[in-house]
Amino acid sequence: MALFLARHALLAAARSSAGSRRLLRHRAPAAARPSSGAAEAEGPGRDTAMLRHLLFKLRATGPVTVAEYMREALTNPGQGYYTRCGGIGESGDFVTSPEISQVFGELIGIWYVSEWMASGRPPAFQLVELGPGRGTLTDDILRVFKQLASLLSKCDISVHLVEVSPKLSKIQALTLTGRKAQLNSKDKSAYMQGLSNTGIPIFWYRDIQDVPAGYSFYLAHEFFDALPIHKFQRTEKGWREVLVDIDPEVPDQLRFVLSPSSTPATENFIQPGERRDHMEVCPEAGIIIQRLASRIEEDGGAALIADYGHDGTKTDTFRGFRNHKPHHVLRAPGTADLTADVDFSYLQKMTEGRTATLGPIKQREFLKNMGIDLRLQVLLQNSYDKATHEQLLHSYDMLMNPKKMGDCFNFFALLPHCRLELPAKKPQPNSQAPLPPVAGFSELSLK
Ligand code: SAH
């Protein structure tokens, strides 16, 4: 019942600031998406500092894997796309669900509160977000925690952000604390720290391994799709890895080539029964999911992962975005976002049974189960101007429409096994009440 009251109180809270968020193109795969090699470069700037760096490297060492290319293009400490700018939002290159509507983050905030309650209300938890972008999602979640202060007042909450981009971490600090970043000289693992607008301590790290151990709720929204992938092509001679090399025909241009023989990655990542002719693997995603699963197994908590992806069936999903338009992945590296669909079957396999997993389920089902329709009604009732009304309906459509973000984005969760244990058939006199179902993956329980 307490959960129902909490949800009801929150869904009914009369805020309607969604009007300030504008809608643009998201990064989910479009129906007629050009493949990674098909589109031409957009606009000027083909000759970038990153391109010169890569040409120098390729001349010295020969072709590099797509994973190495993607890592350099996105997170090179000097010239990487995320390091330099990471253009999320209206003035950038792509837009994400939390940037579209406050409702998205609010419902995720409720998810964490419902899991905290279902786990027996532990006295403390860490909210750990991987790749927080502009900090909007955590900001919306913290507002929910504040609105549910009557429930959470005795819980010691801290926020831990894992972010490689100095530029984005400054934006996150401004969003979440209202001030500039405060560099952390005392504690070496956290490079920055601050206090949220709602009084919660926030710490920034470069790596999940630096986040202190403890009961934690993890969040990764459009994070795994930004991690470097290896690409493979089946040939008559067997599997070959796709590499990036200099195009001998066109000066200062890059092209894809196939490795002349198998590489360590072809040996390690392709399963004997693989049926596709082209495939992508993201080993870094595997390592991070293993870390999350071990931490949840040892210290408790849960992880919620939301991204576009597939179940190990898709082939070429590598693509670029610049200024809300598709961008050739090998042109002007460092100036465009690069991304690939998340293979959820691989993530599940890499948990190695350390935790239970739920999903992936479609975004529209998850948000519906979390009560997005009721929240929309409340916001509509409390908005009196036409523009806000239209904005609310437009953002709902963007998040929920199967042809927009509703079907291609998925939610996937890691939970301790004990969270999903079925109650004994005949409850013993002293046994505890059965565990409530996990919100989002089924309708939020009203009992
Ligand atoms: N979650 C946000 C931003 C998604 S963009 C949103 O949905 O709006 C990807 C984010 O991951 C950016 O913040 C980027 O800087 C960060 N990132 C990318 N690679 C990373 C890595 N290897 N380690 C930590 N953060 C990374």
Boltz pocket constraint, residues with backbone or C-beta under 6 A from the ligand:
constraints:
  - pocket:
      binder: B
      contacts: [[A, 75], [A, 82], [A, 86], [A, 88], [A, 96], [A, 97], [A, 98], [A, 99], [A, 130], [A, 131], [A, 132], [A, 133], [A, 134], [A, 137], [A, 162], [A, 163], [A, 164], [A, 165], [A, 168], [A, 206], [A, 220], [A, 221], [A, 222], [A, 223], [A, 226], [A, 227]]
      max_distance: 6.0
